[in-house]
Amino acid sequence: MVDKDILTARFGSDEAFGILYRVMKNGRPVSDDGHGDLLLPANSEAARDMIRKNDPAIDMLSEFPDGTSVIASYNHASMIASMLAAENIPVRIAGYSVEEPEPGNPSLAIAEGWPCPDLYFAIVNDRYLVDSWSRLVRGGAMTKFVFDLADPDDAVEARRIYAGPEWWCEFRDGPDYGSGFQQQWSSLPDVILCREAVPERRKSSRPR
């Protein structure tokens, strides 16, 4: 079982995801004394020590435990799906283009020009919208990142930020932004998004 509070706790921090920092020097991975690339747990004392050195040649790349970049919103949704799969909790990945939005998409993400070409988020149990990317990468004033779409207040807020499912595509077959396939989003239950009638979809289904 999951609910809004559980999802907020499970996906609201670097530590919860097990995020690692890959240490780079002059653009090349730093070796861990011959045991592979140096990976430091996010927010660990070793990572803080590395940051305090303020070495301009050193950079640290944030990665999930599977090696994918934390910067990409798709990887957040994919990691949530992977982590919940072991508990047989269904997760679908929804999203749309921010860089080249469909005309008329009213989402706040597009209106404010969020710094991502495409915005993806997880839909858990066909009820909860989880957007850990906005919490951990985008940051800013928006600290709430889990919305219960069956709750009228949350549904209104989610629609303001992410538009509604009539603007979403479901993403399948991998995050490689070329051969991946997006299909028209299938309807959520009637209780979702304040029981609003979903307008006829204007968005075409097409590979990206």
C-alpha positions in Angstrom: 0.0 0.0 0.0 1.1 3.5 -0.7 -0.3 6.9 0.0 0.7 10.5 -0.4 2.8 10.7 2.8 4.6 7.4 2.0 5.5 8.5 -1.5 6.7 11.8 -0.3 9.0 10.2 2.2 10.3 7.5 -0.3 11.1 9.8 -3.2 11.8 13.2 -1.6 15.5 13.1 -1.1 18.8 12.0 -2.6 19.3 9.6 0.3 15.9 7.9 -0.3 16.9 7.2 -3.9 20.5 6.2 -3.0 21.9 8.8 -5.4 25.6 8.8 -5.9 28.1 11.4 -7.0 30.5 10.3 -9.7 33.7 12.2 -9.2 35.3 13.7 -12.3 38.6 15.6 -12.7 39.3 17.5 -15.9 36.4 15.7 -17.5 37.6 12.2 -16.7 36.3 9.8 -14.0 38.5 9.7 -10.9 39.6 6.1 -10.0 38.8 4.6 -6.6 42.3 3.2 -6.0 41.9 0.7 -8.9 38.5 -0.5 -7.9 36.6 1.4 -10.6 35.3 5.0 -10.7 35.0 6.9 -7.5 31.3 7.1 -6.4 30.3 9.0 -3.3 26.9 8.7 -1.6 25.0 12.0 -2.0 25.4 14.3 1.0 27.9 12.0 2.7 30.8 13.5 4.6 33.2 12.3 1.9 31.1 14.2 -0.7 31.0 17.3 1.5 34.8 17.2 1.9 35.2 17.0 -1.9 32.9 20.1 -2.3 34.8 22.0 0.4 38.0 21.6 -1.5 36.6 23.9 -4.2 38.9 22.4 -6.8 37.9 23.9 -10.2 39.1 20.8 -11.9 36.7 18.6 -9.9 33.1 18.0 -10.9 30.6 15.6 -9.5 27.8 14.0 -11.6 24.7 13.0 -9.8 23.5 9.4 -10.7 20.9 6.9 -9.6 22.2 3.5 -8.5 21.6 2.2 -12.0 24.0 4.7 -13.4 21.5 7.0 -15.1 21.6 10.7 -14.7 19.6 12.5 -12.0 19.3 15.5 -14.3 16.7 13.8 -16.7 13.1 13.8 -15.5 12.4 10.5 -17.3 15.0 8.8 -15.2 13.2 9.9 -12.0 10.0 8.4 -13.2 11.7 5.3 -14.4 13.5 4.8 -11.0 10.2 5.2 -9.1 8.7 2.6 -11.4 11.6 0.2 -10.8 11.6 0.7 -7.0 7.8 0.0 -6.7 7.8 -2.9 -9.2 9.1 -5.3 -6.5 5.9 -4.5 -4.5 3.6 -5.0 -7.4 2.6 -1.4 -7.3 1.7 -0.2 -10.8 3.4 2.8 -12.2 3.0 4.5 -15.6 5.2 7.2 -17.0 3.5 10.3 -18.4 4.9 13.4 -19.9 5.0 16.0 -22.7 7.4 18.4 -24.4 8.4 21.6 -22.6 10.9 22.7 -25.3 8.4 22.1 -28.2 5.0 22.1 -26.5 1.7 21.3 -28.3 -0.1 24.6 -29.0 -2.5 25.5 -26.2 -0.9 23.3 -23.5 -1.6 25.4 -20.3 0.8 23.8 -17.9 2.8 26.0 -15.5 5.9 24.0 -16.5 5.6 25.4 -20.0 4.5 28.9 -19.0 7.6 29.2 -16.8 10.0 27.5 -19.2 11.2 24.8 -16.8 14.8 23.8 -17.7 14.0 20.4 -19.3 13.3 19.5 -22.9 10.6 17.0 -21.9 8.9 16.7 -18.5 8.1 13.2 -17.3 6.5 12.1 -14.0 5.2 8.9 -12.5 1.5 8.0 -12.1 1.3 5.6 -9.2 -1.7 3.3 -8.9 -3.5 5.5 -11.4 -4.0 8.0 -8.6 -0.8 9.7 -7.4 1.3 12.0 -9.6 4.9 11.9 -8.4 7.5 14.4 -9.8 10.7 14.0 -7.8 12.6 15.8 -10.6 10.9 19.1 -9.6 11.9 18.5 -6.0 15.5 17.3 -6.4 16.7 19.0 -9.6 14.5 22.0 -10.4 14.2 23.1 -6.8 12.9 26.6 -6.3 9.6 27.5 -4.6 7.8 24.3 -5.5 8.5 21.8 -2.7 5.3 19.7 -3.1 5.9 17.0 -5.6 3.3 14.3 -4.8 -0.3 15.0 -5.7 -3.3 12.8 -4.9 -5.4 13.1 -8.0 -8.5 11.8 -6.3 -8.3 14.7 -3.8 -10.1 17.8 -5.2 -7.6 20.3 -3.9 -4.6 18.3 -5.1 -6.3 17.7 -8.5 -6.8 21.4 -9.1 -3.1 22.1 -8.2 -1.8 19.3 -10.4 -3.9 20.4 -13.4 -2.5 24.0 -13.0 1.1 22.7 -12.9 1.0 19.8 -15.3 -2.2 20.4 -17.4 -4.4 17.3 -17.6 -4.1 13.9 -19.1 -5.5 15.1 -22.3 -2.1 16.7 -22.9 0.0 13.7 -21.7 1.6 10.9 -23.6 2.6 7.6 -22.0 6.2 6.7 -22.5 7.3 3.2 -23.2 10.3 1.2 -24.5 13.2 3.2 -23.0 14.5 6.7 -22.5 16.7 7.0 -25.6 14.8 10.0 -27.1 14.9 8.5 -30.6 13.5 5.0 -30.8 11.4 5.4 -27.7 7.7 5.4 -28.3 5.0 7.7 -26.9 1.4 6.7 -27.1 -1.8 8.5 -26.3 -2.5 8.5 -22.6 -5.4 6.3 -21.7 -8.0 7.8 -19.4 -7.6 7.9 -15.7 -10.7 7.0 -13.6 -13.5 9.5 -13.5 -12.7 10.5 -10.0 -9.3 11.8 -11.1 -8.6 15.5 -11.6 -11.7 16.8 -9.9 -14.1 14.8 -12.1 -13.5 17.3 -14.9 -14.6 16.2 -18.3 -11.4 15.6 -20.4 -11.5 17.7 -23.6 -11.0 15.9 -26.9 -7.3 15.2 -27.2 -5.6 17.6 -29.5 -2.1 16.1 -29.1 -0.9 13.7 -31.7 0.8 10.4 -30.8 4.2 10.3 -32.4 7.7 9.0 -31.7 10.2 11.6 -30.4 
